[in-house]
Amino acid sequence: MAATTYRAVQVTAPGKLELVERELTPPPPGTVRIRVEACGVCHSDAMTVTGGFSGISYPRIPGHEVVGKIDVVGDNVANWKSGQRVGVGWSGGYCGHCEPCRRGNFYACEANQITGVTCDGGYAEYITAPASALALMPTGLVPIDAAPLMCAGLTTFNSLRNSSARAGDVVAVLGLGGLGHLGVQYAAKMGFHTVGIARGKDKESLARELGAAIYIDSQAQNPAAELQKLGGAKVILATAISGEAMSAVEGGLALGGTMIVVGAADSMQVSPLFLLMGNRSVKGWYSGTSIDSQDTLAFSARTGVHSLNEVYPLERAAEAYERMMSGKARFRVVLSMGK
């Protein structure tokens, strides 16, 4: 007998997560219904859980690192079919008609849905998503490993591949946590001379296992000076959530180098003179759209990039969320639906 309800963990009010049963409904035109297999637990989920996103309405199901199988295809959906394994990330689709979309800036769509924030996300057994939000998942990935790639992987992969760095250039990754441990892998697989930067000698073996050719212990060394000994970094991928740490490494940029900020840190200090005299820059990077997610998944499957995860069942989503927010989770936290 076909299911008529599904389990979901929703936020009923800021700070309150609860497991509920919801009615299973057909997907509206232009969308598909997905049976969720795994969903990553990301720090950005706090926007929903704490009410940090302006205008959010409750109840709302969090989660924007979603992978699963298409269950039902709605009307007016082309090129997708039941049984395909897909992913849905932060960008929950785009309209294709507003000015940013017409200029190809789909990430800035004026009607853009944010998965798990402005529409329901993946802390659930099912999710409904627009066809424009779907990324095809290759057969070489398993759901638990693929889920974090829909945000943490996408952000690091997409920022690096769109940077000015070329194979052989020095690329430094600041931080070896949930974002950084993926950033080091992508940088190495892309052929960059990869430098891992973190606090403590104990992280060196991990950095090298992930693919870093060089490790800089920012507790014992001046990271900017060490990078300049290498000729400076063409790109510094700042994944840490410390503005102080970002400020400390900025001086390691080469002439024409760029610091790409993907970690949601507090304020950092930047020397205008240092930027001006060396044609250097500091920029942020938005994660990407569905086709970027698809490219991330495909590249990861081909090259063996994988996330290091702690796995929880759906009914322990609140515990998984607290584990992630506490900072005690070393890398990524993932909810498994056990299917």
C-alpha positions as CSV (number, residue, x, y, z in Angstrom):
1,M,0.0,0.0,0.0
2,A,1.4,3.4,-1.0
3,A,2.4,5.7,1.8
4,T,0.0,8.6,2.6
5,T,2.2,10.3,5.2
6,Y,5.8,10.9,5.9
7,R,8.1,11.8,8.8
8,A,9.7,15.2,9.0
9,V,11.6,17.3,11.6
10,Q,10.2,20.8,11.5
11,V,10.9,24.0,13.3
12,T,7.6,25.2,14.9
13,A,9.1,28.3,16.4
14,P,12.6,29.7,16.8
15,G,14.7,27.1,18.7
16,K,12.1,24.4,18.7
17,L,12.6,21.2,16.5
18,E,10.0,18.5,16.6
19,L,9.4,15.2,14.7
20,V,6.0,15.1,13.0
21,E,3.9,13.2,10.5
22,R,2.9,15.1,7.4
23,E,0.5,14.3,4.6
24,L,2.2,13.1,1.4
25,T,0.9,15.2,-1.5
26,P,1.5,15.1,-5.3
27,P,4.1,17.4,-6.7
28,P,2.7,20.6,-8.3
29,P,3.4,21.3,-12.0
30,G,7.1,22.1,-12.7
31,T,8.3,20.1,-9.6
32,V,9.2,16.6,-8.6
33,R,8.8,14.7,-5.4
34,I,11.9,13.1,-4.0
35,R,12.2,10.3,-1.5
36,V,15.1,11.6,0.7
37,E,18.0,9.3,1.4
38,A,20.3,11.6,3.3
39,C,20.5,15.3,4.2
40,G,23.5,17.2,5.5
41,V,23.3,19.3,8.6
42,C,24.9,22.7,7.8
43,H,25.6,25.7,9.9
44,S,23.4,27.8,7.7
45,D,20.4,25.7,9.0
46,A,20.6,28.0,12.0
47,M,18.9,30.7,9.8
48,T,15.8,28.5,10.0
49,V,16.2,27.0,13.5
50,T,16.9,30.4,15.2
51,G,14.7,32.6,13.0
52,G,17.8,34.5,11.7
53,F,16.3,34.8,8.2
54,S,14.0,37.8,7.9
55,G,10.4,36.9,7.1
56,I,10.7,33.2,7.6
57,S,7.4,31.5,8.2
58,Y,6.8,28.5,10.5
59,P,6.5,25.6,10.6
60,R,9.5,25.0,8.3
61,I,11.6,21.9,7.6
62,P,15.3,22.8,7.5
63,G,18.0,21.2,5.4
64,H,19.6,22.2,2.1
65,E,22.1,19.3,1.5
66,V,19.6,16.9,0.1
67,V,20.0,13.7,-1.9
68,G,17.5,11.0,-2.8
69,K,15.5,9.4,-5.6
70,I,12.7,11.0,-7.6
71,D,9.5,9.5,-6.6
72,V,6.9,11.3,-8.7
73,V,7.4,13.8,-11.5
74,G,4.9,16.6,-11.7
75,D,3.3,18.0,-14.9
76,N,5.3,20.2,-17.2
77,V,8.6,18.7,-16.2
78,A,11.0,17.6,-19.0
79,N,14.1,15.4,-18.9
80,W,13.6,14.0,-15.4
81,K,12.0,10.7,-14.5
82,S,11.1,8.6,-11.5
83,G,14.0,6.6,-10.1
84,Q,16.7,9.0,-10.9
85,R,19.0,9.9,-7.9
86,V,19.3,13.6,-7.6
87,G,20.5,16.3,-5.2
88,V,18.9,19.6,-4.1
89,G,21.1,22.3,-2.6
90,W,20.8,25.8,-1.1
91,S,19.5,27.2,-4.4
92,G,16.0,25.9,-4.6
93,G,15.3,26.8,-8.2
94,Y,15.1,30.0,-10.3
95,C,12.4,31.6,-12.4
96,G,14.3,32.3,-15.6
97,H,12.4,35.5,-16.2
98,C,13.7,38.2,-13.9
99,E,16.6,40.5,-14.9
100,P,19.3,38.6,-13.0
101,C,18.1,35.3,-14.7
102,R,18.0,36.9,-18.1
103,R,21.6,38.0,-17.6
104,G,22.6,34.5,-16.6
105,N,23.0,35.3,-12.9
106,F,20.7,32.5,-11.8
107,Y,22.1,32.5,-8.2
108,A,20.6,36.1,-7.8
109,C,17.1,35.2,-9.1
110,E,14.6,37.6,-7.6
111,A,12.2,34.8,-7.0
112,N,14.8,32.3,-5.8
113,Q,13.7,29.8,-3.3
114,I,16.2,28.8,-0.5
115,T,15.8,25.2,0.3
116,G,15.0,24.7,4.0
117,V,14.6,28.4,4.6
118,T,11.9,29.9,2.3
119,C,10.6,26.4,1.4
120,D,10.7,23.1,3.1
121,G,14.0,21.2,3.1
122,G,15.5,17.8,3.6
123,Y,15.1,17.0,7.4
124,A,12.3,14.7,6.1
125,E,11.5,11.5,4.3
126,Y,10.2,13.4,1.2
127,I,10.8,16.8,-0.3
128,T,9.2,18.6,-3.3
129,A,11.5,20.7,-5.4
130,P,11.4,22.6,-8.7
131,A,13.0,20.9,-11.7
132,S,15.4,23.8,-12.0
133,A,16.8,22.9,-8.5
134,L,17.8,19.4,-9.4
135,A,21.3,18.0,-9.8
136,L,21.8,14.6,-11.3
137,M,23.8,12.4,-8.9
138,P,26.4,10.0,-10.5
139,T,26.2,6.3,-9.7
140,G,29.7,6.4,-8.1
141,L,28.5,8.2,-5.0
142,V,26.5,6.9,-2.0
143,P,23.9,9.3,-0.5
144,I,25.6,9.8,2.9
145,D,28.8,10.9,1.1
146,A,27.0,13.0,-1.5
147,A,24.8,15.0,0.8
148,P,27.5,17.4,2.2
149,L,28.8,18.0,-1.3
150,M,25.5,19.8,-2.1
151,C,26.7,22.8,0.0
152,A,30.1,22.4,1.6
153,G,31.5,20.6,-1.5
154,L,29.7,22.9,-4.0
155,T,31.0,26.1,-2.3
156,T,34.6,25.0,-2.2
157,F,34.7,23.3,-5.6
158,N,32.9,26.1,-7.4
159,S,34.9,28.9,-5.9
160,L,38.2,27.3,-6.8
161,R,37.2,26.4,-10.3
162,N,36.1,30.0,-10.9
163,S,39.2,31.5,-9.4
164,S,42.2,32.8,-11.3
165,A,44.4,30.0,-10.2
166,R,45.9,27.6,-12.7
167,A,47.4,24.2,-12.3
168,G,50.7,24.5,-10.5
169,D,49.8,27.8,-8.7
170,V,50.0,28.0,-4.9
171,V,46.6,27.7,-3.4
172,A,46.2,27.9,0.3
173,V,43.1,26.6,2.2
174,L,42.6,28.3,5.6
175,G,40.9,25.9,8.0
176,L,40.5,22.1,7.9
177,G,37.0,21.7,9.2
178,G,33.7,21.0,7.4
179,L,34.5,23.2,4.4
180,G,38.3,23.2,4.5
181,H,38.8,19.4,4.5
182,L,36.9,19.4,1.2
183,G,38.6,22.5,-0.1
184,V,42.1,20.8,0.3
185,Q,40.9,17.8,-1.6
186,Y,39.5,19.8,-4.5
187,A,42.6,22.0,-4.7
188,A,44.9,19.0,-4.9
189,K,42.7,17.2,-7.4
190,M,42.7,20.4,-9.6
191,G,46.4,20.3,-9.8
192,F,47.2,23.3,-7.5
193,H,50.3,23.4,-5.3
194,T,48.1,23.0,-2.2
195,V,48.8,24.4,1.2
196,G,46.7,23.6,4.3
197,I,46.6,26.1,7.1
198,A,45.2,25.3,10.6
199,R,46.0,25.6,14.3
200,G,48.2,22.9,15.8
201,K,50.8,20.5,14.7
202,D,48.4,17.6,15.2
203,K,46.5,18.5,12.0
204,E,49.4,18.1,9.7
205,S,48.9,14.4,9.0
206,L,45.3,15.0,8.1
207,A,46.2,17.9,5.8
208,R,48.7,15.7,3.9
209,E,46.3,12.8,3.7
210,L,43.7,15.1,2.1
211,G,46.3,16.2,-0.5
212,A,48.1,19.2,0.9
213,A,51.8,19.3,-0.2
214,I,52.6,21.7,2.6
215,Y,51.1,22.3,6.0
216,I,51.4,25.6,8.0
217,D,50.7,25.5,11.7
218,S,49.3,29.0,12.4
219,Q,50.0,28.6,16.1
220,A,53.7,28.1,15.6
221,Q,54.3,29.9,12.4
222,N,53.4,33.2,10.7
223,P,51.1,31.9,7.9
224,A,51.5,35.0,5.7
225,A,55.3,34.9,5.9
226,E,55.4,31.2,5.2
227,L,53.2,31.7,2.1
228,Q,55.5,34.5,0.9
229,K,58.4,32.1,1.1
230,L,56.6,30.0,-1.6
231,G,56.2,33.1,-3.7
232,G,52.8,34.0,-2.3
233,A,49.4,32.4,-2.8
234,K,47.5,32.9,-6.0
235,V,44.4,32.1,-4.1
236,I,43.7,31.8,-0.4
237,L,40.4,29.9,0.2
238,A,39.3,31.2,3.6
239,T,37.0,28.5,5.1
240,A,37.6,29.4,8.8
241,I,34.9,31.2,10.8
242,S,37.5,33.5,12.4
243,G,38.0,37.0,11.0
244,E,41.2,37.2,13.0
245,A,42.6,34.1,11.3
246,M,41.7,35.6,7.9
247,S,43.4,38.8,8.7
248,A,46.5,37.0,9.8
249,V,46.9,35.1,6.4
250,E,45.9,38.0,4.1
251,G,49.6,39.1,3.8
252,G,50.4,35.7,2.1
253,L,48.8,36.7,-1.2
254,A,51.0,36.9,-4.2
255,L,50.9,39.8,-6.7
256,G,47.4,39.7,-8.3
257,G,46.3,37.1,-5.7
258,T,42.8,36.8,-4.3
259,M,41.4,35.8,-1.0
260,I,38.1,34.0,-1.5
261,V,36.0,34.1,1.6
262,V,33.5,31.2,2.0
263,G,33.5,30.9,5.8
264,A,30.8,33.0,7.6
265,A,33.3,34.8,9.9
266,D,33.0,38.0,11.9
267,S,34.8,41.1,10.7
268,M,38.3,41.0,9.4
269,Q,40.9,43.6,8.9
270,V,42.3,44.3,5.4
271,S,45.1,46.6,4.4
272,P,44.0,48.8,1.5
273,L,47.7,49.6,0.8
274,F,48.6,45.9,0.5
275,L,45.7,45.4,-1.9
276,L,46.5,48.5,-4.0
277,M,50.3,47.9,-4.2
278,G,49.9,44.3,-5.4
279,N,46.7,44.4,-7.4
280,R,45.3,42.0,-4.8
281,S,41.7,41.4,-3.8
282,V,39.3,39.9,-1.3
283,K,36.0,38.6,-2.4
284,G,33.1,36.4,-1.3
285,W,31.7,33.5,-3.2
286,Y,28.1,32.3,-3.4
287,S,27.9,28.5,-3.5
288,G,26.2,27.9,-6.9
289,T,23.1,26.7,-8.7
290,S,21.9,23.2,-9.6
291,I,24.2,22.7,-12.6
292,D,27.2,23.7,-10.4
293,S,26.0,21.1,-7.9
294,Q,25.8,18.5,-10.6
295,D,29.4,19.4,-11.7
296,T,30.6,19.1,-8.1
297,L,29.0,15.7,-7.7
298,A,30.5,14.4,-11.0
299,F,34.0,15.8,-10.3
300,S,33.9,14.3,-6.8
301,A,32.9,10.9,-8.1
302,R,35.6,10.9,-10.8
303,T,38.4,12.0,-8.5
304,G,37.6,10.4,-5.3
305,V,36.8,13.5,-3.2
306,H,34.7,12.5,-0.2
307,S,33.3,14.1,2.9
308,L,34.2,12.9,6.4
309,N,30.9,12.5,8.2
310,E,29.1,11.8,11.5
311,V,25.8,10.1,10.8
312,Y,22.5,10.3,12.7
313,P,19.0,8.9,12.0
314,L,16.2,11.4,11.2
315,E,14.6,11.1,14.7
316,R,17.8,12.4,16.2
317,A,17.9,15.5,14.0
318,A,17.7,17.9,17.0
319,E,20.8,16.1,18.5
320,A,22.6,16.2,15.2
321,Y,21.9,19.9,14.8
322,E,23.2,20.6,18.4
323,R,26.3,18.5,17.7
324,M,27.0,20.6,14.6
325,M,26.3,24.0,16.2
326,S,28.5,23.1,19.3
327,G,31.6,22.9,17.1
328,K,32.3,19.4,18.4
329,A,31.7,17.7,15.1
330,R,35.1,17.6,13.4
331,F,33.8,17.7,9.8
332,R,30.2,17.2,8.6
333,V,27.0,15.9,10.2
334,V,24.5,13.9,8.0
335,L,21.0,12.6,8.6
336,S,20.3,9.2,7.1
337,M,16.8,8.1,6.3
338,G,17.8,4.5,6.5
339,K,16.7,3.6,3.0
